[in-house]
Amino acid sequence: MRKIMPVILCGGVGSRLWPLSRKSLPKQFAQLLGNKSLFEAAMKRVDTKEFSSPLIVTSRDHRFLVEKQLRDCGCSGTILLEPTGKNTAPAVFAAAHHVMKQIGDELLLVMPSDHHIPDQDAFVEMVLAGCEAARNSAIVTFGVSPNRPETGFGYIELGDSTSSAVSTVKKFHEKPDFVTAQKMFDAGNYAWNAGIFLFRTSVMLAHAKTLQPDMLAATQEAVDCSREDNKFRHINRAAWAKIQGQSIDYAILEKTDQIACVKFQGNWSDLGDWNAVAGQLPRDDNGNFVNGAANQIDCHNTTLWSSASDIQLVGLGLENVVTVAMDDAVLVVDASRLQDVRQVVEHLKLAGVSQADQHARDYRPWGWFESLVSKPGYQVKRLHVFPGAALSLQSHKHRSEHWVVVSGRATVVRDQETLSLSTNESVYIHVGQKHRLANETDQPLTVIEVQTGSYLGEDDITRYFDQYDR
């Protein structure tokens, strides 16, 4: 039997999990549950004999983050880059067309990268239960058996059973109000839409040609004109711009009768908000969950989550409150309003607040940096350079830089010089000087960078050589 090919979708921002999840580091790449990201967990979930190497669809901005996390979890896959997010239908069409061109009529499992499914065996069993229907030209969707009325998910209304595990689908329903959700829960023939689909490549492309011909044509053009460099396949930006984004549910699934559903009985969560995250972790006798540098006194049904190493978070006498503290932002919200946290993000965007989208830590292919102090005329950053990595050979028109090695050994190019600096040694880079920082060792390198100048923006950079083709 041929293996199933996973297609892992890494789009979305997860704005209801702000301030942990932001555009620069969305929830799928964050460590929400344990020391691995949700993306890494998704990769390991399909790292079994039943699956072939996955196709990963992500944004250009996150390509190096995906590459790093693949190394961290010991997995591999083909990385297909969207120029901009267009919702799930174009991503699925692009993946299907790419696979058809490169491999053939495979059985594709489309799955989100940001869900929590801890039981790998139950997940694999669920997927295998849908294979026969998918090979017989059905699009198989997977629904989760509800354990409560829930207004945060879409629902699948199930019809007659065609086998012990597979049912027909009567209708897809958008997120309901509570009264409707209660009726669906009581009826027993509804499932939460898990956003996981199984189908033959040719079947999806045939549906797309009939139901969404313009979108498919533009997507095929974008994939056909894609370019490959440095382990990534870049979808063509001009062709991609012609596409009107839609969800795969609305574009295809709600418009076809060739659809079936397998119900999943195991533990599943989309981790859509902070209550969902806390719901996957142990609470005390008063319903509290405390994470990181946080403490609670006389609190009830309260979540205190701290990722801020220098801030002690303490809750006193709180009830039904969620507080999330990070180094550069703190959220305090009534637990009944967690679905509205995305309004906070929009409010901050309108106010021009950088924390709406950007973390203090900015990930790059060579490592990461974080701003420690930023004032008019000067800025202090901490740079972490991975073993074997290097920044580009570059210069700046408006700022000078002073580098101090905190740990590790740095190799520095400054114009025609090459310097080797160890802990507590430093170098000064004048305005306009060509320079490069590299870590040629097998240990991490940490450098404190002090910038001074009239303009300190990240766009003040001229690159002469970059091993990452930026």
N, C-alpha and C positions, 0 to 999 in steps of 0.2 A: 504494500500500500504506500502511495506517495505521501510524503510529509506535508503537513499544513504549513503555510507560510504566514507568519504574523506580520501585520502592518500596524505599527505602534504610532499613534497620533500624539504629537507633543505640542499641540497648540493650546491656546487659552491662557488666561492670566490668573484665574482664581482670586478675583478681587474681593470675594467675601472672606478670604483668609488674610486680608491686609491686617497688620503691616508685615507679616512674615512673607506672604506671597505678593510679589509686585512684578511689573512688566520686565524688569531687568533680571529677576530670578523668580519665575512663577512656581507654584506649589509643586509641580511634578519634579522639579530639580532641588527642592528643599528637603531637609531632613525633618519630617513631621513626626514620624513614628520610628524611633530608633536611630541608628547611625548610618542608615542608607536612605537614599532618596526614593520617592515613589517611582520614578523612572527606572532606577536600578532594580527595584523590586519587580516591576513589570517585565524587565528583561529577564530576570532570573525565573519568573513564572513560566516563561515559554522556553526555558533552557532545558528541555527534556527531549527524549528520543522521538516524540511525536511531531516535533516542529523543526523546520529548516531555519536558516539564518534570517532574522527579521529585516524588514524594510522600515526605516524610521523616517517619519515625515515631521519636520520641525522648521522653525524659522531660521533665517540666515543669522540673526542676532545670537542665537543660542547654539550655533554649530560646534564651537569649541568646547562649550560646556557639555554637550552630548558626547563628544569624543572623549573628554576626560572621564566622564562617569562610566562610559563603556569600559575604559581601561580599569577603573576602580573596581568594577564588579566582575571583571574577567569575561566580558561578553563582546560580541562583534555584530556588525550589521551594516547594511547599505544605508547611507544618509541622504535623503532627498530634501532639498531646501526650498521652502516657499519664500518668495520675495516679500509677501505680506500675507496676513491671515485672511482667509476667505470663507471661514466656517468649514464644516466637515465634508460637504459634497465635493467641492473641487479637490480637496486633499485625497478623498477616496478615489475619484476618477483618475487623478494623476498617478496614484499608486497602482491602480489596475492597469492603466495604459503602459506604465513603465514595466511592470511585471510581464505583461503580454508581449511586449517588444523584446525584452531581455531573456525571458525564460519560457513563457508559454501559458497555457490555460491551467494555472495553479488554483488550489483551494486556498483562499485568503481569509485570515482571521483578523478583522479590524477591531482594535481595542484601544481605549484611552490609556495614557501613560500615568494618570494621576488618581487611580482608584486603589482601594485597599481590599485585597482578597487574600487573606493569610493562608488558606488551605489550598496548597498547590494541587494536591491529588483531586480534590473536589472540582477545582477549576478545569483540570485536564479531562476529567470524566464528563463534565458538562459539555465541553467542546466536542469530544468524541461522539456524544449522544446526538449531535446535530449533523454529523458528517454525511450520513446516508442521504438525508433530505437535501443537503447542500449539493452533493454530487448529482442528485436528480433534478437540479436546476431551481431549487428553492433558494431564496435569501433567508437565512436563519438568523433570527434575533434572539437574544438571551434576556430573560426577565427574571427579576429577583422576587421571591415570595415575600410579600409584605408582612412585617411583624407589628405594624401599627398604622393608623391613618397618617399619611405624610403629604404635605402640600409642596414640598420642595422638589419632587420628582415628576417626570412624565410617566404615564401608565400605558400598559398594553392590555387591551381587552382580549381574552383568550376565547377561542371557539372550541370545536370538537377536537379530541385527541386523535392523532393519526398513528401513534405508537405509544409505548409506555412512557416515553420522555418528550415527545414532540406533539405540539398542538397547532391548530390553525390560528390565525389572527383575525379577529373581527374588526378591530379599530385601534388606532393610536390616539391617546388623549393627552392634551397639554397639562401642565401642572394645575391641579384642581384647587378650589377653596376647601376649607376643612369639612364642611357638610358633605360635599361631593366625595372627598377622600374617605370619609367614614362609610359612606354607602358602598364605595368600591371595595373597601376592606371587608365589610360585612358580606358582600356578594361572593367573594372567594374565587372569582374567575378573572382576577386582575393581577398583573405583576408590574413591579417597577421597571422602567426601561433602563437597562444597564449600559446602553450605548456600545454594545459589543455585537458584531455581526460576522457571519460566516457565509461565504458564497464562492462560486467559481468565477474566475476573472472574466470569462466570456459572458457569463450571465449578467454581471453588473454592467459591463460595457454595452450589452444589447439593450438593457433597460435604459441606460443613459442615452443611447442613440434615439430611442423612441420617446422618452419623457423629457429629456433635457438636451436636445441636439446642439443648441448654441453653446451651452456650457461645456459639453463634451468636446466640441470642435476646438474651442479656445484652449481647453486644458490639454488636448492632444498636441496642438501647436506649441504650447508652452513647454511640454515635455520633449517633443521632437527637437526643439531649438535649444535645449538645455546644454550646459557645458560642465565638464568635470575637471576639478582641480583639487589636489591635496586631500584626497579621500572623500570629497563631497561632490554631489551632483546638484548644480544650481539650475532651478527652473527659470526659464526665460521671463524676464521682468515685463517686457512690453506686451507679450501675448497674455501673460497672467493678469495684467491690468484690465483686460477686456472682460474679465469674468465678474459676474454679479454673484456674490457669496450667498450660499444657502446651506441649511443643514441637510444631511443625507436623509434624515427622517422625512422632511418636507419635500425634498427633491425627488425621492424615489420610493421610500418605504410606504408612505401613506397613499401612494398612487398605484400600487401593484397588488394583485391578489396572489402572486407567487411568493408568498411569505409564510414562514412558520416560526414557532417560538419554542425554545427549550427553557424550562423553568429551573432556576438555580436555588437550591435550598440552603446553601452555605452562608458564611459570614461575608458580607459585601458592604462597602461604604464608598460613596463618591467623595467623602471628606470635603463636602461642599461649604461647610462653615465651621466655626470653632466648637459648636456643640457636637457636631459630627466627629471632630477630631478627639475631643475629650471623651466621647462615647466609646471610643476604641481603647481607652486607657482606664486603669483602675481608679475608682473614687473612694473617698473615705466614708465613714458611717453617716456623715451629714451631706453626702452628695457632692463633695468638693474634689476638684482635681488641681494639684499644684505641680508645676514644672520649673526646674532651674532654680535660680536665686530668688525664690519666692516663699512666703509664709502666710498662713491664714490664722486668724484668731476669731472664734465665734462666728464663722461664716457658714452659709448653707447654700447648696446647689450653685456653687460659684467656681469659676475657672480662673486661676492665676497662672499665667504662662510667661516666663521670663527667659529671653535669650540675651539679655543685656548683662555682660560679665561685671560691669562696674556699678550696676543699679540693683539695690535690694528692693524687691516688690513685696509689700505687706498689705493684706486685706484685713480690715477690722469691721466686724458686724455687717458684712455684706450678704445679700440674698439675691439669687438669680442674676448675678453679674458676671461678665466675662472681661478680664483685663489681660492685655497682651503687651509686654514691654520689650522693646528692642533698643539698641544703642541710640537710634536716631528718631524713634517714634513710639508713642504709647497709645493704645486703644482702650477705652473704657466704654462698655456698652451693656445695656439691659439685655438679658438673654433672649427676650421675646423679640428683639429687633435685629437679630444676627443676619437675617436674610437681607437687611437693608445696609449692610456695611459697605457695599459697593457705592452707595450714595456718598459715603465719606470720601472715597477715592475720587469721585467726580467733583466733589466740593473742593478738594485739595488741588486738583488739576486746574479748575477755574481760577483758583487763587494763585496759581503759579508756584506751588510748593513742590520741590523736587522729590520729596519723600513719597508722593503719590505713585511714582513709577520706579524711582531709583533707590536701590539699597546703598548704605554707606560703603559696602564692599562691592567693588566692580570686578567681575571675572573677565579675564583675558586668556588667550591661548597659552601664554607663558606663565600664568599664575593668577594673581589678583592684587588689587591695591584697595586701600580704604583711606578716606580722608579723615585725619585726626583733628586738624584745625584748619579753618578756611576763613580768612579775613582779607579786607582790601589790601592788596599789595603783597600778600604772602599766603602760603598754604603748606601744611605739613601732611605728608602721606606715609603710610607703611606699605612697602612693596614686598610681596611674597613670590619668589621665583622658583618654579618647579625644577627639580634636578634635570639637567640637560637642556633646559629651555633658555630663551634669550629674547629680549625686547628687540625691536627693529633698530637699525642704524638710522638715526634721525637727528633733526635739529629744531630749534624753536626761535621764532622771531622776536618774542616779547618777554621771555623769561629765562632766568638762569636757574641752575639746580645744584644743590649740594647733597651728595649721597654719603651716608654713614652706614657702614656694615654693622649690623647688630648680631647676626649669627650666620655661619657659613662662610664661603669664600666666593668673592665676586671677581669676574673678569670684565674689565672696563676698557672700551675703546674710546679714546678722546682725540679727535683728529687723527694724527699719524701715530699716536702713542697707544700701547696696550699695557694696562696695569693689572696687577693681581692684588686684591685687597682682602685682608682677613678681618676678624672681629675687632671693632673699635678703630678701624682705619677709614679714611674718608677721601673724597675727591670733589673738586669744584668744576662745574660745567658752565662756561660762559655763554651768554646769549649768542646764538648763531653757530656754536661749535657742533660739529658732527660728533655723535656719541652713541654708545651702545652698552647696555648692561646684560651680562650673560652669567649663567650658572653652569659651569662645566664639570661640576662634581655630581656625586650620587646622593647628596643631602640637600634639603631645602635651603634657600638663601633668603634672609630677611634684611631689608634695607630701609632706613628712614630717609625720606626725601624731603628737603626743604626747598620750596620754590619761591622765588621773589621776582616781581616784575609788574608791568602795567596791565597785563592781561594773562590770566591763568587758565583759560579754557582748554578743554581736551582737544579742540580742533586746531590749536596752534601747534601744528606738527607737520614737518616735511620728512617723508620717509625715502630713504635711498636704497635700503635693502630690508626685506622682511621674509623670514623663512616660512611664514604662515600665509603668504600671498594676500595680505590685506590691502 
